[in-house]
Amino acid sequence: MSTPVRIVILGGGPGGYEAALVAAELGADVTLVSREGLGGNSVLWDCVPSKAMIVSAEAMGWMQSAHRLGVRHPSGADIAAKATVDMAAVLDRVQTLARNQSNDIATKVGKAGVRIVEGSGRLAGPDAVEVERGAGRSDRLPADVVLVATGSRPRVLGFSEPDSQRVFTSRELFSLRELPERLIVVGSGATGAEYAHAFARFGSSVHLISSRDQVLPGEDPDAAAVIEDSFERWGATIHRRRRAVDLQRSGDGVRVKVGRSAAGGMANDPEEEWVEGSHVLFCIGQVPVTEGIGLEEAGVSLDDNGAVEVDGVSRTSARTVYAAGDVTGRMMLASVAAMQGRNAMWHALGSAVAPIRWDAVAACIFTDPEVASVGLSPRGEGQVPMRTVCLPLRGNPRAKMAQSTDGFVKLHAMEGSGTVLGGTVVSRGASDLVMPISVAVHNRLTVSQIAHSFSIYPSMSGSLQETARLLMGEPTGDSAPA
């Protein structure tokens, strides 16, 4: 019997634990090194906690709708007017969910036969990993293949060091015990938008600092416009074309100095001004965790941003070392990390594997409404000729019933063949509604095939079928039917 391939994985996030499961299924001898619970940043500090908190925030929105839907207090009072947020209870629930999910993952990985080693690992060349276990103890793990999946950490500016009291990144946020009275959110990408939405729903006075003309600068401009409108209806203030340049802390609040961003500003905008708040949350991106783990000594090349360079199957410049997830600096999504990790193990262990198709990655921003997208769009450079139809949800009967008519379904198809190239869904539950578009993009289905598939009546997905049908007969390009 041949000796099993020895695989050591650094990092227990989605890239690491999904890779471990695949490698164990294929008969490898697998050791996973993690300095915190399994699930990594995604489960412990990011995706699971933030989305769980957003569900609590959305409950405030449901109560706002209850009165209009005929659900009322016996006194006739508006239920939402009586509701308050217990921030400590919300975040205790969030952290319990995160810990339970982490424990579930550890149980699953352990049952698969993977050894889990707690400690801080670093490469000792391309074929071994050293693990610091604490109390002066260390282990050396020989490896035929190493997977680096050490994730990322929140970016911190020189003046924005978090203190877990008034100044936060997404990692410290869950130490809050009371609802911020006036929260400044710096950064209007996906993370900043999600937290701005949640705290506005909870009742905080939210000030969102956006360096661009619109929030969500990487998303469809029509989607960004819907989210901006939702924010402002919930009382949030958006400071456009501004960037944080300084911070002052006091016993009862913070002041953030903002100046004109690279996007410029209006003629009457002051060069600099102070925004006052009780707390500030910085959501200004993630930095790959590559320092101090022996990558360069092992012959692993990093790019100018400090991310590990990989090819289409997650190989690095060192023959025996692979990398997956945020550490590669690509699309920082749990789903991408998991696929990179699986691909790395399939390739390392001799299974057939295709490179990740970056044009088929689906993503979602969990605001209300949600913004989900997949594939190509007309805004990209060097794209194939395509036609687009955008169908607002205000005509969807299910959306009317749920009073969720904000948003739209937008599809992009190749001219001539009608092959679905991409799409955007802005709606409640868009994270689920985008799945049929993702399947269509991945399998190169046509709008005709979607249009001829059955949908439920009444349903939100009916708008997807109708959009495909409209695109079948749309000869000229962009369209937004009433």
Residue, then its C-alpha position, 0 to 999 in steps of 0.5 A: m500500500s502506498t504512503p498517503v500524501r502528507i498535506v498541511i494546511l495553514g488556516g481554518g477558514p473556508g479555503g482551509y477547511e474545505a480543502a481539508l475535507v476534499a483532501a481527506e476524501l481523496g485519502a491524504d494524510v491531512t493536518l490543519v493548523s489554526r490559531e483560532g476556531l475553525g471557520g476563520n474570519s468568515v465564521l468568527w468575525d465577518c460573514v456569519p456574525s454580520k449577516a446574523m446581526i443584519v437579520s436582527a436589523e431587518a426585524m425592525g423593518w418587518m415591524q415597520s411593515a406590520h402596521r400597514l399589513g394590518v398586524r397591530h397592538p391591541s391598543g391600535a398602536d404601531i408595533a414598531a413605535k414600541a420596539t427597542v434594540d437590546m444591543a447586548a442581546v443582539l450581539d450575544r446571539v451573534q457570537t453564540l451563532a458564530r461559535n456554534q458554527s465554528n464548532d460544527i465545522a470542527t466536528k465535521v472536519g474531525k470526523a473526516g479524519v483531519r488532525i486539527v492543531e491549534g497554534s501559529g504556523r509558518l513555512a519552514g521551507p517548501d516541505a515543512v511547517e513549524v507550529e508554535r503551540g504556546a508555552g515555548r512548545s513547537d512542532r515541525l510538520p513534514a509535508d508533501v504539499v502545503l496549502v496557505a489559507t491564512g486569510s486577511r485582516p481589516r485595513v487600519l489607517g495610521f490614525s484609526e487604530p481600533d480600541s473596542q470602545r469608540v473606534f472599531t473595525s469589523r473585528e472588534l465591533f461585536s464587543l459593543r454593549e449599547l447601541p451607538e447613538r451616532l455612528i460614523v461608518v468610514g467606507s461605502g463598499a460592501t461591508g460598510a454598506e451592510y453595517a450602515h444599513a443595519f445600524a440605521r435600522f436599529g435606530s442609530s444616527v448613521h453618517l456614511i463616509s463615501s469616497r465616490d459619487q455613489v455607495l457600492p462603487g464596484e456594483d451596478p450604478d442602478a443598484a447603488a442608487v436603490i441602496e442610497d435611496s433606502f439609506e436616506r429613507w431610514g435617516a442615514t446621511i451620506h457624505r459623498r466624495r469624502r475620505a477620512v484623514d484624521l480622528q480625535r477621541s474623547g471620553d464620550g465620542v469621536r470626531v473624524k476629519v474628512g477631506r475631498s477624495a480622489a473623486g473630487g468634490m462639489a465647488n461648495d464643499p469645504e476642503e476639510e470638515w469634522v464629522e461628530g459621532s459617538h462611535v466610528l467603524f472603519c470598513i476600508g478593505q482587507v489586507p492579506v495575512t502574509e507577513g511572518i509566515g515564511l512565504e518568501e523564504a520558501g520561494v513563494s512570490l508575493d505581488d505588490n500588495g503583499a498577496v500570494e500570487v497563484d495560477g488558475v489551480s491555486r499553485t504558487s511559485a513554489r512547486t509544493v505550495y498552494a494558496a487559497g482565499d483572501v491571502t491571494g488577494r482575489m475576490m475576497l468571498a467565502s465561496v471563492a476561498a472554498m473553491q480555491g481550496r478544493n481546486a488546490m487539493w484536487h490538483a495536488l492529488g491528481s484529480a481533474v480540475a478546471p481553473i476558476r472562471w472569474d466571470a462566473v463568480a456570484a456575490c451578494i451585499f446584504t443590505d435591504p434590499e440585497v444586491a446580488s450579481v454574477g458574471l459580466s456587465p456592459r461596464g467591463e472593458g473589452q466585453v463581447p457585444m451584449r444586450t440588457v433588459c432591466l425589469p423593476l419589481r414594482g409590477n411583481p405581485r409577490a413583491k407587492m404582497a410583501q411590500s418589497t417593491d424596491g429593486f429590479v432584475k437585470l439580465h445581460a445576454m450575448e447579441g445573436s446567441g442570447t447566451v446569458l453573460g451576467g445579471t444583477v438582482v436587487s430585492r429582498g432575498a436576492s442572495d437566493l434569486v441570483m442562483p438561477i442566473s449563476v447556473a445560467v452563466h456557468n453553464r452558458l444557458t440562453v435567455s430562451q432556456i430561462a424563459h421557457s422554464f417554469s416559475i411559481y406564481p406568485s413569486m419573486s423568481g417570476s420576474l427573472q423569467e419575465t426579464a428573460r422573455l423580454l430579452m428574447g425579443e429586445p433588439t436594441g439594447d438597454s431597456a427598463p420596461a414599466 
